Amino acid sequence: MKEGVVFQYHCQSNSLKPNIKEVYRYLGISSCGKEEKETCIPKETENLVLDSILQMQPLLKPRAVYATFPLEIKPQNTESCSDENENVAYINFAGYSILSHHLYLNLKGCSKVVLFAATIGPQVDALIKGLSKLDSAKAAVFQATGSMFAEVFVSEVNSVIAKEFNDGKIHPRFSPGFGDVPLSVQSVFFSLLSCTQKIGLTLTDSFIMAPEKSVTAFIGVE
């Protein structure tokens, strides 16, 4: 993958394989054992989940952008950190520098970093918003289904990126808003990947993305 070049990826909505167990997980419903399969999930809920998948899947517009950059990590030994595992580091790439402990742990040992942004499109937001005015319970199920489809697509994008580095070890993805990496780091992705122009993502003043079912993340490459 040529460094600094922004690549685009998209797929057909019907190519994303729904994960019903993931919908239940987002709804806070535990997995059923074989003996409980018929009783632990109400039939009404099961039908609603299946209906949400059928209604939502044709509306999906899965699109993503990603780019690879050389990575420089500069550990900082701080007096306030008594344990060496609590050290922080400057994460340097593409002219940006992020001081972090958690991102350092995630990217430690890497020589490159991939930044990506992915979305399943605005139609899902519109569908959920419409339902929230009519039926909050149904809207909650559709929220969970949207999160499931977003995760399925992000995992696919992750796999596509991993294939670009057959000779390198890929680290788990890490998103702004987790650990000590603030949501404001979202702006770095928008600057480097041209998310608005290329896939229609926008960023609010509070660094929330729209469409809602969207993800940005770092992937370290050793």
Secondary structure, DSSP 4 states (H G I P E B T S, - for coil): --TTPPEEEE--GGGSPP-HHHHHHHTTPPPPPGGGTTTSS-HHHHHHHHHHHHHHGGG---EEEEEEEE-EEEEE--TT--SGGG-EEEEEETTEEEEESHHHHHHTT-SEEEEEEEE--HHHHHHHHHHHTT-HHHHHHHHHHHHHHHHHHHHHHHHHHHHTTTTSPBPPPB-TTSTT--GGGHHHHHHHH-HHHHH--EE-TT--EESSSEEEEEEEE-
